[in-house]
């Protein structure tokens, strides 16, 4: 009983800590820009509130009023959508990482192993190449070009995952699925390099996707990200017990009467959809999906009923911190957020490796 109470207490403490961290990070994200921390100035608002109502109407507004209006527009129109989008992106990446590690029964798995990342990179490179070299040879890609970069990334990410499932002949065998994902990733990556070689103008668009970018998140992107995040969480929580059984092994799951292949296929579909939406809106952001479930397991080990939403929340906190660091590190210049997560994730894994080495 004491162990159960201690575990429940740790879960509650971690949930509360994630909620507080999310609120604090979101607030900082609203007020951190290219010039560092910029708290709003409420003095002018209070002064205007005490200004007599009989002030002549032809009095020109003060420069401070223009500055306050510009700052309000900056926060509401640019930083607020970006903050909400980064939170949803973190939810999707953390959730996808927990699903991948549960499905493959491998703590080093991430959702890009199914070929979604390389598929998105190839699709975006093809669109950029077709736009740069408008010749008859690129006419078959016209529907993909019309979909735009984000649409092409979504189609490519889903296409890579579907190709992996096709090569693996479904989702019955974990090792076959993992091997097929690696093959698809290598082949599609080679095709992307080939297209970039023949059309150098496509290289920049490809690099933008590979480095990850949260600067262009708008209201439409936020709506798509949050819709997928909520749907992904709902489906994942409904299948949490299935993941718990799958971690016991395929034979044990089958002996308990679980239809292993359909359930695994459904989980792969949820993971692929979450990854495709995330990649289409912000490119490839590495290590968040890998690190978030690791941190949750270290702080509060549990079954997937708690691990899935906690990993999603941890992913949101980690990505918000990385996005703030990307804006602040070299201000007024801004780093790609994928560079920050790559460095941070690499340092974390090195520290983990050092801790587990025998002394």
Buried (B, 14 or more C-beta within 10 A) or exposed (E): EEEEEEBEEBBEEBBEBBEEBBEEBBEBBBBBBEEEEBEEEEEBEEEEEEEEEEEEEEEEEEEBBEEBEEBEEBBEEBBBBBBBBBBBBBBBBBBBBBBBBBBBBEEEBBBBBBBBBBBBBBBBBBBBBBBBEEEEEBEEBEEBBEBEBBBBBBBBBBBBBBBBBEBBEBBBBBEBBBBBBBBBBEBBBEBBBEBBEEBEEBBEBBBBBBBBBBEBBEEEBBBBBBEBBEBBBEBBBEBBEBBBBBBEEBEEBEEEEBEBBEBBBBBBBBBBBBBBBBBBBBBBBBBBBBBBBBBBBEBBEBEBBBBBBBBBBBBBBBBBBBBBBBBBEEBEEBBBBBBBBBBBBEEBBEEBEEEEEEE
